Amino acid sequence: MSPHRTARKKAIDTAKDPYLAKVPPGDMAVCNKCSAIYHNKRWSLSERAAKMASQKKGHKFTCPACQKIKDGFAEGFVTLKGEFVKKNHDELICMIKNREKRAIYYNPLSRIMEIKTKRSGIIEVTTTTDKFAQRLGQLIQKAYNGTVEYKWSADTKVTRVVWTR
């Protein structure tokens, strides 16, 4: 067995996400809300792609993430609860927002739709992708321990993550 591991990216299953176009929007499509650019079969926020799109006059389009946010179509739900959450509310919110900034760099379709804090101190986060919700759960679990529970729906791409401490 080789000491080096190779990681393969999973193909995105467009059949389960109704917002991912079956027919691509065309090269150099630019999102009219967030300025994400569709180039080489990928959405990105790179400056290089932005320059190329401005030179080629890419057509305006709404990216899947902006459309999900507009329609309120969440695929990930993260719930944080417990006394620890009440005491460290601001720190947890800051960590979640920082993770979103990093996630958008790699995949502009992974975004936070909404962060709600209930009176009881529970934080609820909705995300545009199921994988991003899982990553948020893993991040908080790694940083603060506690108990994390993942629930996946069988027929749709929806993930529920509940973290308690």
N, C-alpha and C positions, 0 to 999 in steps of 0.2 A: 504494500500500500504506500502511496506517495505521501511524503510529509507535507506537501502543499495542497491546500484545498482550493477548489475553484467554486465560485459562486455564480449561479446563473440567475438572471432576472426572469421573473415569471411573466408570461404574456398576460396582458390585461384582457380580461374576459368582457368583451363589449356586449355580450348577450345579457349579462346580469345588470349592467348599468345603462339605463335608458338614456342617460345624458351624453354618453360617449357615442359620437356619430358613427353609424355603420359605414357611411361614406365620408372620408376625411374632408375638412373644409377647404382644402387646397393649400399649397405651400405658401408660406409667408402671410397667413391669416393673422390678424392682430385683434385681440380682445378689446372691444370698445370701452370696457369698464376698468380692467386691471392692467391693460397693456401687455398681457402675456402673448407670446408669439408661437404659432404653430409652424414648425419648420423641421424637415426630415422626420416626419411622423411622430413628433414630440412637441409638447408644450414646454416653453422655457421663458425665463425672464432675463436671459443673458443680454449684456450690452451689445455684444457682437451681432446677435440675431436681430436686436432692435435696429442697429445701423443698417443691416441688410434689408430689413423690412421697410425702413423709411426710404431707401434708395429704390426699391422695387415697387413701392406703393402697394403694399399688401392690402387685401380687402378687409373691411371691418367685419367682425364676427363676435359673438358672445361665447366665451370659453365655457366648458361644462361646469366648472366650479362657480362662476358668477351666475350661471343659469340656475344651479342648485340653490344658491343663496337667495336669489330672487324668488324662486318657487317654494322655498322652505323645505327642500327635499334633503334631509339629513341621512347619512349612512352610518354615522357613528355617534354613540351617546356615552359620555363619561360622567359618572357620578362619584363625587368625593364626599365622604361623610365621616363623622366622628369628632371628638373633642379636639384632636390634633388639627383638624381642618379649621375649626373656629379660631384657634389660637394663632395659626400660621396662614391665615387667609391670603394676605397680600403677597407673601412669599410664593405660595402655590400658584396664584394667578400670574405672577411675574414669570415663573418657570414655564407655565403653559404657553404664554405669549412668546417667550423666547424660543421655545421649541417650534412654534408655528413659523417664526421667521426663518429658522433653519430648514424646516420641511419645505417651505415655499421655494427656497433656493434649489432644492433637488427636484421637486415636483410642484409646480404652481397650482395643481389641482387639489392638493392637500391643504385644506384651510379650516379655520375655526369659523363656524357660522354664528355662534352665540355663546356667551358665558353668562349664566344666571347664578345669583347667590340668593338662596331662600332665607327666610327669617330664622330658621332653625340652624343656619350656618352651612347647610349643604350646598356644594358647588356643582352645577350641572353644565357640562360643555357639550355642544353639538358640533360635529365635524362633517365635512363634505365627503370624506372617504372612510371606509371601515378600517383600513390599515392604519390610518393616522390616529384613530381612537385607540387601537391596540398599542401603538407606540407611546401614546400619552400614558396609558396604564402602566406600561413597562418602565417608563421614565420615573414616574412617581413611586412605583414599587421599589425600584433600584435605589432611589435617593432617600426614601423615608421608611422602607419596610412596610409593615401593615399587612393587610389581606386584600388581595385583588382577585376578582372573579370576572371571567370572560363568558359572554353568551353570544352565540352566533345564530342567526336565523337560517333555517334550512333552505328556504326558497328564494330569499332575496339577499342582497349584500348589506345586511345591517348587523352591526356589532354593538353590544351593550357591555360596558366596562364599569364595574363597581369596585371602588377602592375604599377601604375602611381602616381607620386607626384611631 
